[in-house]
Amino acid sequence: MRALVADRSAPGSIAVRDVPEPVPAPGEVLVEVRAFSINRGELRMLGTAADGWRPGWDFAGILKSDVEHGPRAGARVVGIRQSGAWAERVAVSQAWMAELAEGVSFAQAAALPTAGLTALRILRLGPAILGRRVLVTGASGGVGRFAIQLAHLGGAEVTALVSSSSARAAGLSQLGADEVVSDIAQLRGRFDLILESVGGDTLGRLVRMVDPQGTLVMFGNSSNELTTFNVRDIYLDAHIRLQGFELFFGGDPFGRDLAYLVTLVAERKLDPQLEAELSWEEMPEAVERLRNRDVAGKVALTLGG
Ligand SMILES: NC(=O)c1ccc[n+]([C@@H]2O[C@H](COP(=O)([O-])OP(=O)(O)OC[C@H]3O[C@@H](n4cnc5c(N)ncnc54)[C@H](OP(=O)(O)O)[C@@H]3O)[C@@H](O)[C@H]2O)c1
């Protein structure tokens, strides 16, 4: 079969190559892939990967065999792997996939796993959010757009922080952001939960804006800059919690949360914010656009069918 493989001599350091067929391990099933998506973390890994590495976390496609107490062969499903999902076929743990509801396309579904699951799970790391103030940084990006929608659904008062370009704020109010700001200096008051992925100076300034009983979740460093802050700002508010998060480290299997996200999309309570749907042969273009911060939301790549 064919798959996208790291190749430093190719445009975007990625190229379609022939690779061996996947062999499902016990507890895994085979899926014929129809769409996958790209995440900033994959872009970063691609930057340092050795030739031959097989990237890819998120995919959606058609189940090739029955799942015990679950969907049957032929069902449309979405799933997540720790690598190798950018391929014609993948093997996936039965506990790391969910069946698609009618009306949810493969491309929409492929946008959900990494970004949607991250947004859902980081929102669970703070205090209960009903009626509380939640700040989302990197708000125009893939995770940010899911986080705004889910925090709004959960009853929070949501503030979205975008980079200085006001064009990046477009559409975020419609997703549920009560306030959209493009400069930290415009933020007023403290936040019960801050979902932070920009890092650098942004993180350093935001540690002073967590409510004394609140939580700041650090789940990314898109700026790739180091952070400096005065620890006194933390320990003088003794109950502030600085919390790290990594999707693939620990936690429950993803199937149940994926099914929840699919249901929200089917009920039109969650929009996957697909900015572009490209053919998988156009992956170098998708890589370039994400690298240039020219994607507001998600890009899905489609194949087969
Ligand atoms: N820990 C985990 O398990 C986990 C899971 C998923 C994602 N992440 C991390 O979370 C972050 C967001 O992921 P994503 O998939 O949502 O990425 P994305 O779609 O590329 O969004 C990145 C966001 O960060 C903003 N940003 C600010 N400064 C930036 C800079 N110097 N370079 C690039 N972006 C910058 C961008 O704003 P503009 O509008 O100005 O471009 C954009 O809104 C990434 O750092 C990713 O690695 C971590």
The ligand as a Tripos MOL2 file, in Angstrom:
@<TRIPOS>MOLECULE
LIG
   48    52     1     0     0
SMALL
NO_CHARGES

@<TRIPOS>ATOM
      1 N1          0.2790   18.4850   24.5640 N.am      1 LIG1
      2 C1         -0.5220   17.9290   23.6740 C.2       1 LIG1
      3 O1         -0.9620   16.7850   23.8410 O.2       1 LIG1
      4 C2         -0.9230   18.7320   22.4700 C.ar      1 LIG1
      5 C3         -1.9700   18.3070   21.6740 C.ar      1 LIG1
      6 C4         -2.3410   19.1040   20.5740 C.ar      1 LIG1
      7 C5         -1.6480   20.2820   20.3100 C.ar      1 LIG1
      8 N2         -0.6160   20.6350   21.1100 N.ar      1 LIG1
      9 C6          0.1180   21.8890   20.8650 C.3       1 LIG1
     10 O2         -0.8230   22.9490   20.9750 O.3       1 LIG1
     11 C7         -0.4880   23.9770   20.0790 C.3       1 LIG1
     12 C8         -1.6880   24.2710   19.1820 C.3       1 LIG1
     13 O3         -1.8980   23.1610   18.3350 O.3       1 LIG1
     14 P1         -2.8100   23.3410   17.0500 P.3       1 LIG1
     15 O4         -2.8420   22.0210   16.3730 O.co2     1 LIG1
     16 O5         -4.0530   24.0340   17.4380 O.co2     1 LIG1
     17 O6         -1.8980   24.3410   16.1880 O.3       1 LIG1
     18 P2         -2.3620   25.4350   15.1240 P.3       1 LIG1
     19 O7         -3.6480   25.0510   14.5130 O.co2     1 LIG1
     20 O8         -1.1870   25.6760   14.2610 O.co2     1 LIG1
     21 O9         -2.6090   26.7110   16.0260 O.3       1 LIG1
     22 C9         -1.5440   27.3850   16.6290 C.3       1 LIG1
     23 C10        -2.0490   28.6640   17.2150 C.3       1 LIG1
     24 O10        -1.0060   29.2910   17.9670 O.3       1 LIG1
     25 C11        -0.8880   30.6420   17.5680 C.3       1 LIG1
     26 N3          0.4980   31.1060   17.6190 N.ar      1 LIG1
     27 C12         0.9280   32.1490   18.3400 C.ar      1 LIG1
     28 N4          2.2440   32.3280   18.2010 N.ar      1 LIG1
     29 C13         2.6520   31.3770   17.3430 C.ar      1 LIG1
     30 C14         3.9180   31.0800   16.7720 C.ar      1 LIG1
     31 N5          5.0130   31.7760   17.0740 N.pl3     1 LIG1
     32 N6          3.9790   30.0550   15.8890 N.ar      1 LIG1
     33 C15         2.8900   29.3500   15.5740 C.ar      1 LIG1
     34 N7          1.6600   29.5930   16.0870 N.ar      1 LIG1
     35 C16         1.5450   30.6110   16.9570 C.ar      1 LIG1
     36 C17        -1.4200   30.6970   16.1430 C.3       1 LIG1
     37 O11        -1.8920   31.9950   16.0030 O.3       1 LIG1
     38 P3         -1.9620   32.7840   14.6170 P.3       1 LIG1
     39 O12        -3.4130   32.9050   14.3930 O.co2     1 LIG1
     40 O13        -1.3300   34.0570   14.8530 O.co2     1 LIG1
     41 O14        -1.2290   31.9880   13.5660 O.co2     1 LIG1
     42 C18        -2.5040   29.6400   16.1670 C.3       1 LIG1
     43 O15        -3.7090   30.1670   16.6330 O.3       1 LIG1
     44 C19         0.7500   23.5090   19.3100 C.3       1 LIG1
     45 O16         1.8870   24.0490   19.9580 O.3       1 LIG1
     46 C20         0.7150   22.0110   19.4720 C.3       1 LIG1
     47 O17         1.9740   21.4290   19.3760 O.3       1 LIG1
     48 C21        -0.2410   19.8920   22.1730 C.ar      1 LIG1
@<TRIPOS>BOND
     1     1     2 1
     2     2     3 2
     3     2     4 1
     4     4     5 ar
     5     4    48 ar
     6     5     6 ar
     7     6     7 ar
     8     7     8 ar
     9     8     9 1
    10     8    48 ar
    11     9    10 1
    12     9    46 1
    13    10    11 1
    14    11    12 1
    15    11    44 1
    16    12    13 1
    17    13    14 1
    18    14    15 2
    19    14    16 1
    20    14    17 1
    21    17    18 1
    22    18    19 2
    23    18    20 1
    24    18    21 1
    25    21    22 1
    26    22    23 1
    27    23    24 1
    28    23    42 1
    29    24    25 1
    30    25    26 1
    31    25    36 1
    32    26    27 ar
    33    26    35 ar
    34    27    28 ar
    35    28    29 ar
    36    29    30 ar
    37    29    35 ar
    38    30    31 1
    39    30    32 ar
    40    32    33 ar
    41    33    34 ar
    42    34    35 ar
    43    36    37 1
    44    36    42 1
    45    37    38 1
    46    38    39 2
    47    38    40 1
    48    38    41 1
    49    42    43 1
    50    44    45 1
    51    44    46 1
    52    46    47 1
@<TRIPOS>SUBSTRUCTURE
     1 LIG1         1 GROUP 0 **** ****
